[in-house]
Amino acid sequence: LLLVDKKITNAKDVFNVLEGAVKDKFPIVIVAEGIEQEAMAPIIKNKLRGVLKVAAVKAPAFGQRKSHYLDDIAILTG
């Protein structure tokens, strides 16, 4: 689970996480404020090739409430 309290704007922001998930063959869920097209491209490419099991989800709410929700998700998922 990757929780990000901002918008992911480029592939470098998630490269190490995706590389680790592919290497260890772990599925990954990305929860972020948003994901720009440049950052989404390698995620989609690897998913379509069957290299990576991934789901990307927009973080719930906005502002301070969003931070609280992400904190709650982090606590509940360990």
C-alpha positions as CSV (number, residue, x, y, z in Angstrom):
1,L,0.0,0.0,0.0
2,L,1.4,3.4,-1.0
3,L,-0.3,6.4,0.6
4,V,0.7,9.8,-0.8
5,D,-0.6,13.0,0.6
6,K,0.0,14.9,-2.7
7,K,-0.4,14.6,-6.4
8,I,2.1,12.2,-8.1
9,T,3.4,14.3,-11.0
10,N,6.1,12.2,-12.6
11,A,7.3,8.6,-12.9
12,K,10.3,9.2,-10.7
13,D,8.0,9.8,-7.8
14,V,6.9,6.1,-7.8
15,F,9.7,4.4,-9.7
16,N,11.4,2.8,-6.7
17,V,8.1,1.5,-5.2
18,L,7.0,0.0,-8.6
19,E,10.4,-1.5,-9.1
20,G,10.3,-3.2,-5.7
21,A,6.7,-4.4,-6.3
22,V,7.7,-6.0,-9.6
23,K,10.9,-7.5,-8.2
24,D,9.2,-9.0,-5.2
25,K,6.0,-9.8,-7.2
26,F,3.8,-8.0,-4.7
27,P,0.5,-6.4,-5.7
28,I,0.3,-2.7,-4.8
29,V,-2.5,-0.2,-4.2
30,I,-1.7,3.5,-4.7
31,V,-3.8,6.0,-2.8
32,A,-2.9,9.6,-3.8
33,E,-4.4,13.1,-4.3
34,G,-4.1,12.4,-8.0
35,I,-1.7,10.9,-10.6
36,E,-0.6,12.9,-13.6
37,Q,-0.5,11.2,-17.0
38,E,3.3,11.0,-17.0
39,A,3.3,9.1,-13.7
40,M,0.4,6.9,-14.7
41,A,1.9,5.7,-18.0
42,P,4.5,3.3,-16.5
43,I,1.8,2.0,-14.1
44,I,-0.6,1.2,-16.9
45,K,2.1,-0.2,-19.1
46,N,3.3,-2.6,-16.5
47,K,-0.2,-3.6,-15.6
48,L,-1.2,-4.3,-19.2
49,R,2.0,-6.4,-19.7
50,G,1.0,-8.5,-16.6
51,V,4.2,-7.5,-14.9
52,L,2.5,-5.7,-12.0
53,K,-0.8,-6.1,-10.1
54,V,-1.7,-2.5,-9.3
55,A,-4.7,-0.3,-8.5
56,A,-4.6,3.4,-8.2
57,V,-7.2,5.2,-6.1
58,K,-7.9,8.9,-5.6
59,A,-7.5,9.9,-1.9
60,P,-10.8,10.5,-0.2
61,A,-11.9,14.1,0.7
62,F,-9.6,17.1,0.5
63,G,-7.6,19.5,2.8
64,Q,-7.1,18.6,6.4
65,R,-9.8,15.9,6.3
66,K,-7.8,14.1,3.5
67,S,-4.8,13.9,5.8
68,H,-6.9,12.4,8.6
69,Y,-8.4,9.8,6.2
70,L,-4.9,8.9,5.0
71,D,-3.7,8.6,8.6
72,D,-6.6,6.3,9.4
73,I,-5.9,4.1,6.4
74,A,-2.2,3.9,7.4
75,I,-3.1,2.9,10.9
76,L,-5.7,0.3,9.8
77,T,-3.4,-1.3,7.3
78,G,-0.3,-1.3,9.5
